[in-house]
């Protein structure tokens, strides 16, 4: 065997292995940093689109109003098809937003708001409060009892939502119905003004399997904390 085969190269002639490894690590470092960010971006929830407040937000919101819009005296019940709206308020990473004040308001079963500025000839329902409020629980959940809203000229049936925390407004939006109850959605200018079908779908209440009159409307906030 040749002695030259086992000869150790002088330090000046050896490949600079450590330097090559360092350069390779430095090259891969930005990728290692960006991959978790890309994964988070890919799994981020789409925020619920913002919609107009509308002209019928209560002039003097009743701080004592609960989450039941179907009665004013605790006895009689409003006319119309019962509707329960449930959901959760989340941030874009899916974390629950607790302590968020959720306000809703809508027309009664005849298509009229319980509001002094609504001059519609449709009937008022003395038992329909038309406005409710609830604060999200530790898991971000909320619940309302109402009736299916009716359409009025130019608008499809919908429910208004306003979310706030500690007096700071977080989001104003609207929930729409699907199926026969939301049959005029495609003729509603505010609904159709949203850029695409996927975005519009974020505003549709989802019927629940346990009861046809239960709708789930999860709300994702763009920024909240």
N, C-alpha and C positions, 0 to 999 in steps of 0.2 A: 504493500500500500504506500502511495506517495505521501511523504511528510507534508506536502503542500496542501493536501486535502483537509487536514485537521488544523491547519495554521489559523490562529486567531488574527483577524484583521486588526490593524492598529485603529485606535479610536477615530483618527481623522479620516479613515477609509470606510468606516461602518455606515450603513444607511441610517439616516436620522429618523428612527422609527417613532420616537416620542413626539417629535415635531409633527410628523404626519398624522399621528393619532390626535394630537391637539387641534390641528387644522380641521380634521374631519369632524371632531366634536363641536368645534365652533361653527362649522357649516350647518350641522344638524340642529343646533340649539334653537334658532328661530322657528324651525318646523316643530320642535317639541313644545315650544311655547304656544304656537298658533293652533296646534291640533285640539287641545282642550277647548280653546275659544271657539273653534269651528264647530266642535261637537255641541257646545252649549247653544250656539246660534241655530244649529240645525234642529234642536229639540225645543227651542223657545216657542211658546204659544203665541198665536196671532192675537193682537189686541182687539178688543171689541171696538167697532167703529163708533166715532162720535156722531151724534145727530142733533138736530135743532131742539132747543128747549120748548118751543111752541108757545102759543099765546095763552094757554090755559093752566100754567103752573099756578097753584093757589096764591092769591094775593097775600094771605096771612096763613102760612102753613101751620097746621094744628100740631103743636109739639106733643099733645096728648093722644093723637091718633095712633091707633095700633096697626096691626098687620091684617085686619079684617075690614075690607071695604064694603061688605054686604049688609051692614047694619049701622044705624045711627043710635038706636036705643037698646041694643042688645036683645031685643025681642023679635020684631019682624025682620024678614029677609028681603033683599032686593030681588026684583024680577030678573029672569034671564038664566042662561045655562051656567051652572056653577063652574068656576075655574080656580084651580090652585096653582100658583106659580112658585116653584122652588128652584134653588140654584146655589152656586158658590161664587164668591168673589176671590179671584186669584191674581198673582202677579205673573209676569211672562215666563218665569221659571216653574210655575205651578204651585208656588207656596200660597197658603191661605192668607187672606187679608182680613184680619179680625178688627172689630171695632169700627167698621165702616157703616155709616148711616145710608141706608137704601130707601129712597122715596119713590113711590110710583103714583101715577094718576092716569085716568082714562075716561072714555065715554061709558055711559050706562048701556043697558041692553037695547035702548031705543036710538042710540047715537048722539046723545047729548052729554056735555060735561056739566058737572056740578060746579059751575063757575058763573059769576055775575056777567061776564062779558060774552058768554055764549048765548046768542039770541036765536038759536035754532027753534023752529016750531015743534020739534020733537018733545015728547013728554019728559018731565023731570020725575025721578023716582025718589020719593021721600026717604026711603030706606037705604038708598045707595050713597055712601059717603063720597066715593069717587077719588079719594086720596088715602094713602096709607104709608107707614114708615116702619122700618125694622132695622136693628143693628146686627151686623154679622157676628156669628158665634166664633169660638176658637178655631173651628175648622173652616171658617169663611162662609158658612151656610146662612141662608135667609129663607123666609117662607111668607107667602101672602095668600089670602083668601079673597076671591073676587068673582066676577061674572065675565063671560066672554064679551069683549067690547064690540060695538057695532060700528060700521063704516059711516062716514058722513061725507058730504060733497067734496071731492078732490082727495080724500084720504081713505086708505084701506084700514081695516081694524088693526089697532096697535095699542101698546102700553108704553107710556113714558117712564123712563128711569133717570134718577139723579143720584149720584153717589158723592159723598163728602166725608171728611174726617176732621174733627176739631175745627169746624167752620171753613175748611178749605175744600173747594170743589175739586173732585177727582175726574168725574166723567158725567156727561149727559148723553143719553142714548135712547133708543126705542126698541121694543121687542115686537116682532110681527108673528102672525099665526100662519099655519100652513094648512093645506087641504081646503075643503069647502069654506071654512071660517076665514081663510086668507086668500080667497079666490081672486080678489082684485089687487093683489100685491103688484102684479106686472103693470098696473095702470097708475101706481102711486109714484109721483115724481120724486119724492125724497128717497124712497126705497130704491128706485131704479137709477138714481144719481150716483149710487155707489159703483165703483169701477168695474166689478165683475161678479159673476155668480158666486164664487167662493167667498168673497167679502160679504155679499148679501146674506149668505147662509149663516154667517156669524150672528145675525140678528133674528133668526127664526127660533121660536120656542119649540123644544123637542118633546113630543108626546111621550109619556111614560107608560111602560107596559102594565103597571099595577092598576092604573085607572086612566081612562081616555081623557078625563077632564083635568088631569095633572100635566103641567108643562114644566120642563126643565130649561132654565136660561142661565147658563154659567157666564160670568162676566170676567174678562181679562183686562187688567189695567196696564196701560203703557208705562206709567210711572206712578208710584204711590208712596213709597217709604221716604 
